[in-house]
């Protein structure tokens, strides 16, 4: 039987990221796919929120820098990858 490579699954062990990297033109999955890791600890200060996770045998920290207005309300935060997210309130 001829097999044509249309994608690949490779281990992803880059820095603090662990898992599997999937790539291809068409992916079909069945069964259970676990995609979330919950934090072990959350540290909050006036200007940041830090989430600490256990990944394998390592402790990994994700930090979000907070921007606030004069009333102390959070108006935006900077994600670990450097992108900025605006916080909007309804009402």
Phi and psi restraints in degrees (range 20) as a CNS / XPLOR table:
assign (resid 1 and name C) (resid 2 and name N)
       (resid 2 and name CA) (resid 2 and name C) 1.0 -82.0 20.0 2
assign (resid 2 and name N) (resid 2 and name CA)
       (resid 2 and name C) (resid 3 and name N) 1.0 132.2 20.0 2
assign (resid 2 and name C) (resid 3 and name N)
       (resid 3 and name CA) (resid 3 and name C) 1.0 -112.9 20.0 2
assign (resid 3 and name N) (resid 3 and name CA)
       (resid 3 and name C) (resid 4 and name N) 1.0 134.8 20.0 2
assign (resid 3 and name C) (resid 4 and name N)
       (resid 4 and name CA) (resid 4 and name C) 1.0 -110.6 20.0 2
assign (resid 4 and name N) (resid 4 and name CA)
       (resid 4 and name C) (resid 5 and name N) 1.0 127.7 20.0 2
assign (resid 4 and name C) (resid 5 and name N)
       (resid 5 and name CA) (resid 5 and name C) 1.0 -77.4 20.0 2
assign (resid 5 and name N) (resid 5 and name CA)
       (resid 5 and name C) (resid 6 and name N) 1.0 117.5 20.0 2
assign (resid 5 and name C) (resid 6 and name N)
       (resid 6 and name CA) (resid 6 and name C) 1.0 -118.1 20.0 2
assign (resid 6 and name N) (resid 6 and name CA)
       (resid 6 and name C) (resid 7 and name N) 1.0 1.9 20.0 2
assign (resid 6 and name C) (resid 7 and name N)
       (resid 7 and name CA) (resid 7 and name C) 1.0 179.7 20.0 2
assign (resid 7 and name N) (resid 7 and name CA)
       (resid 7 and name C) (resid 8 and name N) 1.0 -174.7 20.0 2
assign (resid 7 and name C) (resid 8 and name N)
       (resid 8 and name CA) (resid 8 and name C) 1.0 -156.4 20.0 2
assign (resid 8 and name N) (resid 8 and name CA)
       (resid 8 and name C) (resid 9 and name N) 1.0 158.6 20.0 2
assign (resid 8 and name C) (resid 9 and name N)
       (resid 9 and name CA) (resid 9 and name C) 1.0 -124.2 20.0 2
assign (resid 9 and name N) (resid 9 and name CA)
       (resid 9 and name C) (resid 10 and name N) 1.0 121.4 20.0 2
assign (resid 9 and name C) (resid 10 and name N)
       (resid 10 and name CA) (resid 10 and name C) 1.0 -132.2 20.0 2
assign (resid 10 and name N) (resid 10 and name CA)
       (resid 10 and name C) (resid 11 and name N) 1.0 152.2 20.0 2
assign (resid 10 and name C) (resid 11 and name N)
       (resid 11 and name CA) (resid 11 and name C) 1.0 -63.7 20.0 2
assign (resid 11 and name N) (resid 11 and name CA)
       (resid 11 and name C) (resid 12 and name N) 1.0 141.7 20.0 2
assign (resid 11 and name C) (resid 12 and name N)
       (resid 12 and name CA) (resid 12 and name C) 1.0 -116.1 20.0 2
assign (resid 12 and name N) (resid 12 and name CA)
       (resid 12 and name C) (resid 13 and name N) 1.0 103.2 20.0 2
assign (resid 12 and name C) (resid 13 and name N)
       (resid 13 and name CA) (resid 13 and name C) 1.0 -131.5 20.0 2
assign (resid 13 and name N) (resid 13 and name CA)
       (resid 13 and name C) (resid 14 and name N) 1.0 70.6 20.0 2
assign (resid 13 and name C) (resid 14 and name N)
       (resid 14 and name CA) (resid 14 and name C) 1.0 -114.9 20.0 2
assign (resid 14 and name N) (resid 14 and name CA)
       (resid 14 and name C) (resid 15 and name N) 1.0 111.8 20.0 2
assign (resid 14 and name C) (resid 15 and name N)
       (resid 15 and name CA) (resid 15 and name C) 1.0 61.4 20.0 2
assign (resid 15 and name N) (resid 15 and name CA)
       (resid 15 and name C) (resid 16 and name N) 1.0 -118.4 20.0 2
assign (resid 15 and name C) (resid 16 and name N)
       (resid 16 and name CA) (resid 16 and name C) 1.0 -100.1 20.0 2
assign (resid 16 and name N) (resid 16 and name CA)
       (resid 16 and name C) (resid 17 and name N) 1.0 11.5 20.0 2
assign (resid 16 and name C) (resid 17 and name N)
       (resid 17 and name CA) (resid 17 and name C) 1.0 -103.1 20.0 2
assign (resid 17 and name N) (resid 17 and name CA)
       (resid 17 and name C) (resid 18 and name N) 1.0 126.6 20.0 2
assign (resid 17 and name C) (resid 18 and name N)
       (resid 18 and name CA) (resid 18 and name C) 1.0 -128.1 20.0 2
assign (resid 18 and name N) (resid 18 and name CA)
       (resid 18 and name C) (resid 19 and name N) 1.0 145.2 20.0 2
assign (resid 18 and name C) (resid 19 and name N)
       (resid 19 and name CA) (resid 19 and name C) 1.0 150.5 20.0 2
assign (resid 19 and name N) (resid 19 and name CA)
       (resid 19 and name C) (resid 20 and name N) 1.0 -148.1 20.0 2
assign (resid 19 and name C) (resid 20 and name N)
       (resid 20 and name CA) (resid 20 and name C) 1.0 -125.8 20.0 2
assign (resid 20 and name N) (resid 20 and name CA)
       (resid 20 and name C) (resid 21 and name N) 1.0 139.6 20.0 2
assign (resid 20 and name C) (resid 21 and name N)
       (resid 21 and name CA) (resid 21 and name C) 1.0 -106.6 20.0 2
assign (resid 21 and name N) (resid 21 and name CA)
       (resid 21 and name C) (resid 22 and name N) 1.0 125.5 20.0 2
assign (resid 21 and name C) (resid 22 and name N)
       (resid 22 and name CA) (resid 22 and name C) 1.0 -110.3 20.0 2
assign (resid 22 and name N) (resid 22 and name CA)
       (resid 22 and name C) (resid 23 and name N) 1.0 135.3 20.0 2
assign (resid 22 and name C) (resid 23 and name N)
       (resid 23 and name CA) (resid 23 and name C) 1.0 -143.9 20.0 2
assign (resid 23 and name N) (resid 23 and name CA)
       (resid 23 and name C) (resid 24 and name N) 1.0 150.4 20.0 2
assign (resid 23 and name C) (resid 24 and name N)
       (resid 24 and name CA) (resid 24 and name C) 1.0 162.1 20.0 2
assign (resid 24 and name N) (resid 24 and name CA)
       (resid 24 and name C) (resid 25 and name N) 1.0 171.1 20.0 2
assign (resid 24 and name C) (resid 25 and name N)
       (resid 25 and name CA) (resid 25 and name C) 1.0 -79.5 20.0 2
assign (resid 25 and name N) (resid 25 and name CA)
       (resid 25 and name C) (resid 26 and name N) 1.0 -25.9 20.0 2
assign (resid 25 and name C) (resid 26 and name N)
       (resid 26 and name CA) (resid 26 and name C) 1.0 -147.5 20.0 2
assign (resid 26 and name N) (resid 26 and name CA)
       (resid 26 and name C) (resid 27 and name N) 1.0 124.8 20.0 2
assign (resid 26 and name C) (resid 27 and name N)
       (resid 27 and name CA) (resid 27 and name C) 1.0 -123.0 20.0 2
assign (resid 27 and name N) (resid 27 and name CA)
       (resid 27 and name C) (resid 28 and name N) 1.0 132.7 20.0 2
assign (resid 27 and name C) (resid 28 and name N)
       (resid 28 and name CA) (resid 28 and name C) 1.0 -126.8 20.0 2
assign (resid 28 and name N) (resid 28 and name CA)
       (resid 28 and name C) (resid 29 and name N) 1.0 129.5 20.0 2
assign (resid 28 and name C) (resid 29 and name N)
       (resid 29 and name CA) (resid 29 and name C) 1.0 -128.8 20.0 2
assign (resid 29 and name N) (resid 29 and name CA)
       (resid 29 and name C) (resid 30 and name N) 1.0 148.1 20.0 2
assign (resid 29 and name C) (resid 30 and name N)
       (resid 30 and name CA) (resid 30 and name C) 1.0 -141.3 20.0 2
assign (resid 30 and name N) (resid 30 and name CA)
       (resid 30 and name C) (resid 31 and name N) 1.0 159.0 20.0 2
assign (resid 30 and name C) (resid 31 and name N)
       (resid 31 and name CA) (resid 31 and name C) 1.0 93.0 20.0 2
assign (resid 31 and name N) (resid 31 and name CA)
       (resid 31 and name C) (resid 32 and name N) 1.0 -161.6 20.0 2
assign (resid 31 and name C) (resid 32 and name N)
       (resid 32 and name CA) (resid 32 and name C) 1.0 -89.8 20.0 2
assign (resid 32 and name N) (resid 32 and name CA)
       (resid 32 and name C) (resid 33 and name N) 1.0 126.0 20.0 2
assign (resid 32 and name C) (resid 33 and name N)
       (resid 33 and name CA) (resid 33 and name C) 1.0 -119.8 20.0 2
assign (resid 33 and name N) (resid 33 and name CA)
       (resid 33 and name C) (resid 34 and name N) 1.0 114.2 20.0 2
assign (resid 33 and name C) (resid 34 and name N)
       (resid 34 and name CA) (resid 34 and name C) 1.0 -94.6 20.0 2
assign (resid 34 and name N) (resid 34 and name CA)
       (resid 34 and name C) (resid 35 and name N) 1.0 123.0 20.0 2
assign (resid 34 and name C) (resid 35 and name N)
       (resid 35 and name CA) (resid 35 and name C) 1.0 -122.4 20.0 2
assign (resid 35 and name N) (resid 35 and name CA)
       (resid 35 and name C) (resid 36 and name N) 1.0 2.5 20.0 2
assign (resid 35 and name C) (resid 36 and name N)
       (resid 36 and name CA) (resid 36 and name C) 1.0 -122.9 20.0 2
assign (resid 36 and name N) (resid 36 and name CA)
       (resid 36 and name C) (resid 37 and name N) 1.0 142.7 20.0 2
assign (resid 36 and name C) (resid 37 and name N)
       (resid 37 and name CA) (resid 37 and name C) 1.0 -123.6 20.0 2
assign (resid 37 and name N) (resid 37 and name CA)
       (resid 37 and name C) (resid 38 and name N) 1.0 127.2 20.0 2
assign (resid 37 and name C) (resid 38 and name N)
       (resid 38 and name CA) (resid 38 and name C) 1.0 -91.8 20.0 2
assign (resid 38 and name N) (resid 38 and name CA)
       (resid 38 and name C) (resid 39 and name N) 1.0 147.0 20.0 2
assign (resid 38 and name C) (resid 39 and name N)
       (resid 39 and name CA) (resid 39 and name C) 1.0 -69.6 20.0 2
assign (resid 39 and name N) (resid 39 and name CA)
       (resid 39 and name C) (resid 40 and name N) 1.0 148.2 20.0 2
assign (resid 39 and name C) (resid 40 and name N)
       (resid 40 and name CA) (resid 40 and name C) 1.0 -84.9 20.0 2
assign (resid 40 and name N) (resid 40 and name CA)
       (resid 40 and name C) (resid 41 and name N) 1.0 -29.3 20.0 2
assign (resid 40 and name C) (resid 41 and name N)
       (resid 41 and name CA) (resid 41 and name C) 1.0 -151.1 20.0 2
assign (resid 41 and name N) (resid 41 and name CA)
       (resid 41 and name C) (resid 42 and name N) 1.0 145.5 20.0 2
assign (resid 41 and name C) (resid 42 and name N)
       (resid 42 and name CA) (resid 42 and name C) 1.0 -126.4 20.0 2
assign (resid 42 and name N) (resid 42 and name CA)
       (resid 42 and name C) (resid 43 and name N) 1.0 123.6 20.0 2
assign (resid 42 and name C) (resid 43 and name N)
       (resid 43 and name CA) (resid 43 and name C) 1.0 -109.7 20.0 2
assign (resid 43 and name N) (resid 43 and name CA)
       (resid 43 and name C) (resid 44 and name N) 1.0 129.7 20.0 2
assign (resid 43 and name C) (resid 44 and name N)
       (resid 44 and name CA) (resid 44 and name C) 1.0 -121.8 20.0 2
assign (resid 44 and name N) (resid 44 and name CA)
       (resid 44 and name C) (resid 45 and name N) 1.0 132.4 20.0 2
assign (resid 44 and name C) (resid 45 and name N)
       (resid 45 and name CA) (resid 45 and name C) 1.0 -129.1 20.0 2
assign (resid 45 and name N) (resid 45 and name CA)
       (resid 45 and name C) (resid 46 and name N) 1.0 -175.9 20.0 2
assign (resid 45 and name C) (resid 46 and name N)
       (resid 46 and name CA) (resid 46 and name C) 1.0 -65.4 20.0 2
assign (resid 46 and name N) (resid 46 and name CA)
       (resid 46 and name C) (resid 47 and name N) 1.0 -26.6 20.0 2
assign (resid 46 and name C) (resid 47 and name N)
       (resid 47 and name CA) (resid 47 and name C) 1.0 -123.3 20.0 2
assign (resid 47 and name N) (resid 47 and name CA)
       (resid 47 and name C) (resid 48 and name N) 1.0 8.1 20.0 2
assign (resid 47 and name C) (resid 48 and name N)
       (resid 48 and name CA) (resid 48 and name C) 1.0 -161.2 20.0 2
assign (resid 48 and name N) (resid 48 and name CA)
       (resid 48 and name C) (resid 49 and name N) 1.0 159.1 20.0 2
assign (resid 48 and name C) (resid 49 and name N)
       (resid 49 and name CA) (resid 49 and name C) 1.0 -125.8 20.0 2
assign (resid 49 and name N) (resid 49 and name CA)
       (resid 49 and name C) (resid 50 and name N) 1.0 126.3 20.0 2
assign (resid 49 and name C) (resid 50 and name N)
       (resid 50 and name CA) (resid 50 and name C) 1.0 -116.2 20.0 2
assign (resid 50 and name N) (resid 50 and name CA)
       (resid 50 and name C) (resid 51 and name N) 1.0 127.7 20.0 2
assign (resid 50 and name C) (resid 51 and name N)
       (resid 51 and name CA) (resid 51 and name C) 1.0 -107.2 20.0 2
assign (resid 51 and name N) (resid 51 and name CA)
       (resid 51 and name C) (resid 52 and name N) 1.0 127.2 20.0 2
assign (resid 51 and name C) (resid 52 and name N)
       (resid 52 and name CA) (resid 52 and name C) 1.0 -110.5 20.0 2
assign (resid 52 and name N) (resid 52 and name CA)
       (resid 52 and name C) (resid 53 and name N) 1.0 127.8 20.0 2
assign (resid 52 and name C) (resid 53 and name N)
       (resid 53 and name CA) (resid 53 and name C) 1.0 -119.1 20.0 2
assign (resid 53 and name N) (resid 53 and name CA)
       (resid 53 and name C) (resid 54 and name N) 1.0 153.8 20.0 2
assign (resid 53 and name C) (resid 54 and name N)
       (resid 54 and name CA) (resid 54 and name C) 1.0 -102.4 20.0 2
assign (resid 54 and name N) (resid 54 and name CA)
       (resid 54 and name C) (resid 55 and name N) 1.0 120.4 20.0 2
assign (resid 54 and name C) (resid 55 and name N)
       (resid 55 and name CA) (resid 55 and name C) 1.0 -124.0 20.0 2
assign (resid 55 and name N) (resid 55 and name CA)
       (resid 55 and name C) (resid 56 and name N) 1.0 109.1 20.0 2
assign (resid 55 and name C) (resid 56 and name N)
       (resid 56 and name CA) (resid 56 and name C) 1.0 65.1 20.0 2
assign (resid 56 and name N) (resid 56 and name CA)
       (resid 56 and name C) (resid 57 and name N) 1.0 -123.0 20.0 2
assign (resid 56 and name C) (resid 57 and name N)
       (resid 57 and name CA) (resid 57 and name C) 1.0 -101.8 20.0 2
assign (resid 57 and name N) (resid 57 and name CA)
       (resid 57 and name C) (resid 58 and name N) 1.0 7.4 20.0 2
assign (resid 57 and name C) (resid 58 and name N)
       (resid 58 and name CA) (resid 58 and name C) 1.0 -108.1 20.0 2
assign (resid 58 and name N) (resid 58 and name CA)
       (resid 58 and name C) (resid 59 and name N) 1.0 147.8 20.0 2
assign (resid 58 and name C) (resid 59 and name N)
       (resid 59 and name CA) (resid 59 and name C) 1.0 -94.8 20.0 2
assign (resid 59 and name N) (resid 59 and name CA)
       (resid 59 and name C) (resid 60 and name N) 1.0 125.0 20.0 2
assign (resid 59 and name C) (resid 60 and name N)
       (resid 60 and name CA) (resid 60 and name C) 1.0 -116.8 20.0 2
assign (resid 60 and name N) (resid 60 and name CA)
       (resid 60 and name C) (resid 61 and name N) 1.0 133.2 20.0 2
assign (resid 60 and name C) (resid 61 and name N)
       (resid 61 and name CA) (resid 61 and name C) 1.0 -115.1 20.0 2
assign (resid 61 and name N) (resid 61 and name CA)
       (resid 61 and name C) (resid 62 and name N) 1.0 133.2 20.0 2
assign (resid 61 and name C) (resid 62 and name N)
       (resid 62 and name CA) (resid 62 and name C) 1.0 -114.8 20.0 2
assign (resid 62 and name N) (resid 62 and name CA)
       (resid 62 and name C) (resid 63 and name N) 1.0 121.4 20.0 2
assign (resid 62 and name C) (resid 63 and name N)
       (resid 63 and name CA) (resid 63 and name C) 1.0 -110.3 20.0 2
assign (resid 63 and name N) (resid 63 and name CA)
       (resid 63 and name C) (resid 64 and name N) 1.0 138.6 20.0 2
assign (resid 63 and name C) (resid 64 and name N)
       (resid 64 and name CA) (resid 64 and name C) 1.0 -121.9 20.0 2
assign (resid 64 and name N) (resid 64 and name CA)
       (resid 64 and name C) (resid 65 and name N) 1.0 115.0 20.0 2
assign (resid 64 and name C) (resid 65 and name N)
       (resid 65 and name CA) (resid 65 and name C) 1.0 -79.7 20.0 2
assign (resid 65 and name N) (resid 65 and name CA)
       (resid 65 and name C) (resid 66 and name N) 1.0 136.6 20.0 2
assign (resid 65 and name C) (resid 66 and name N)
       (resid 66 and name CA) (resid 66 and name C) 1.0 -103.9 20.0 2
assign (resid 66 and name N) (resid 66 and name CA)
       (resid 66 and name C) (resid 67 and name N) 1.0 141.7 20.0 2
assign (resid 66 and name C) (resid 67 and name N)
       (resid 67 and name CA) (resid 67 and name C) 1.0 -112.0 20.0 2
assign (resid 67 and name N) (resid 67 and name CA)
       (resid 67 and name C) (resid 68 and name N) 1.0 134.7 20.0 2
assign (resid 67 and name C) (resid 68 and name N)
       (resid 68 and name CA) (resid 68 and name C) 1.0 -126.1 20.0 2
assign (resid 68 and name N) (resid 68 and name CA)
       (resid 68 and name C) (resid 69 and name N) 1.0 160.7 20.0 2
assign (resid 68 and name C) (resid 69 and name N)
       (resid 69 and name CA) (resid 69 and name C) 1.0 -94.2 20.0 2
assign (resid 69 and name N) (resid 69 and name CA)
       (resid 69 and name C) (resid 70 and name N) 1.0 -174.3 20.0 2
assign (resid 69 and name C) (resid 70 and name N)
       (resid 70 and name CA) (resid 70 and name C) 1.0 -63.2 20.0 2
assign (resid 70 and name N) (resid 70 and name CA)
       (resid 70 and name C) (resid 71 and name N) 1.0 -22.0 20.0 2
assign (resid 70 and name C) (resid 71 and name N)
       (resid 71 and name CA) (resid 71 and name C) 1.0 -89.8 20.0 2
assign (resid 71 and name N) (resid 71 and name CA)
       (resid 71 and name C) (resid 72 and name N) 1.0 1.3 20.0 2
assign (resid 71 and name C) (resid 72 and name N)
       (resid 72 and name CA) (resid 72 and name C) 1.0 84.4 20.0 2
assign (resid 72 and name N) (resid 72 and name CA)
       (resid 72 and name C) (resid 73 and name N) 1.0 4.9 20.0 2
assign (resid 72 and name C) (resid 73 and name N)
       (resid 73 and name CA) (resid 73 and name C) 1.0 -78.6 20.0 2
assign (resid 73 and name N) (resid 73 and name CA)
       (resid 73 and name C) (resid 74 and name N) 1.0 140.8 20.0 2
assign (resid 73 and name C) (resid 74 and name N)
       (resid 74 and name CA) (resid 74 and name C) 1.0 -71.4 20.0 2
assign (resid 74 and name N) (resid 74 and name CA)
       (resid 74 and name C) (resid 75 and name N) 1.0 124.4 20.0 2
assign (resid 74 and name C) (resid 75 and name N)
       (resid 75 and name CA) (resid 75 and name C) 1.0 -107.2 20.0 2
assign (resid 75 and name N) (resid 75 and name CA)
       (resid 75 and name C) (resid 76 and name N) 1.0 -22.6 20.0 2
assign (resid 75 and name C) (resid 76 and name N)
       (resid 76 and name CA) (resid 76 and name C) 1.0 -165.9 20.0 2
assign (resid 76 and name N) (resid 76 and name CA)
       (resid 76 and name C) (resid 77 and name N) 1.0 164.3 20.0 2
assign (resid 76 and name C) (resid 77 and name N)
       (resid 77 and name CA) (resid 77 and name C) 1.0 -143.7 20.0 2
assign (resid 77 and name N) (resid 77 and name CA)
       (resid 77 and name C) (resid 78 and name N) 1.0 153.9 20.0 2
assign (resid 77 and name C) (resid 78 and name N)
       (resid 78 and name CA) (resid 78 and name C) 1.0 -103.4 20.0 2
assign (resid 78 and name N) (resid 78 and name CA)
       (resid 78 and name C) (resid 79 and name N) 1.0 125.5 20.0 2
assign (resid 78 and name C) (resid 79 and name N)
       (resid 79 and name CA) (resid 79 and name C) 1.0 -74.4 20.0 2
assign (resid 79 and name N) (resid 79 and name CA)
       (resid 79 and name C) (resid 80 and name N) 1.0 162.8 20.0 2
assign (resid 79 and name C) (resid 80 and name N)
       (resid 80 and name CA) (resid 80 and name C) 1.0 -57.0 20.0 2
assign (resid 80 and name N) (resid 80 and name CA)
       (resid 80 and name C) (resid 81 and name N) 1.0 -27.4 20.0 2
assign (resid 80 and name C) (resid 81 and name N)
       (resid 81 and name CA) (resid 81 and name C) 1.0 -85.8 20.0 2
assign (resid 81 and name N) (resid 81 and name CA)
       (resid 81 and name C) (resid 82 and name N) 1.0 2.2 20.0 2
assign (resid 81 and name C) (resid 82 and name N)
       (resid 82 and name CA) (resid 82 and name C) 1.0 96.2 20.0 2
assign (resid 82 and name N) (resid 82 and name CA)
       (resid 82 and name C) (resid 83 and name N) 1.0 -9.5 20.0 2
assign (resid 82 and name C) (resid 83 and name N)
       (resid 83 and name CA) (resid 83 and name C) 1.0 -75.7 20.0 2
assign (resid 83 and name N) (resid 83 and name CA)
       (resid 83 and name C) (resid 84 and name N) 1.0 154.2 20.0 2
assign (resid 83 and name C) (resid 84 and name N)
       (resid 84 and name CA) (resid 84 and name C) 1.0 -110.8 20.0 2
assign (resid 84 and name N) (resid 84 and name CA)
       (resid 84 and name C) (resid 85 and name N) 1.0 137.7 20.0 2
assign (resid 84 and name C) (resid 85 and name N)
       (resid 85 and name CA) (resid 85 and name C) 1.0 -121.5 20.0 2
assign (resid 85 and name N) (resid 85 and name CA)
       (resid 85 and name C) (resid 86 and name N) 1.0 126.0 20.0 2
assign (resid 85 and name C) (resid 86 and name N)
       (resid 86 and name CA) (resid 86 and name C) 1.0 -81.0 20.0 2
assign (resid 86 and name N) (resid 86 and name CA)
       (resid 86 and name C) (resid 87 and name N) 1.0 140.7 20.0 2
assign (resid 86 and name C) (resid 87 and name N)
       (resid 87 and name CA) (resid 87 and name C) 1.0 -102.3 20.0 2
assign (resid 87 and name N) (resid 87 and name CA)
       (resid 87 and name C) (resid 88 and name N) 1.0 123.8 20.0 2
assign (resid 87 and name C) (resid 88 and name N)
       (resid 88 and name CA) (resid 88 and name C) 1.0 -117.2 20.0 2
assign (resid 88 and name N) (resid 88 and name CA)
       (resid 88 and name C) (resid 89 and name N) 1.0 141.8 20.0 2
assign (resid 88 and name C) (resid 89 and name N)
       (resid 89 and name CA) (resid 89 and name C) 1.0 -112.6 20.0 2
assign (resid 89 and name N) (resid 89 and name CA)
       (resid 89 and name C) (resid 90 and name N) 1.0 137.9 20.0 2
assign (resid 89 and name C) (resid 90 and name N)
       (resid 90 and name CA) (resid 90 and name C) 1.0 -98.1 20.0 2
assign (resid 90 and name N) (resid 90 and name CA)
       (resid 90 and name C) (resid 91 and name N) 1.0 131.5 20.0 2
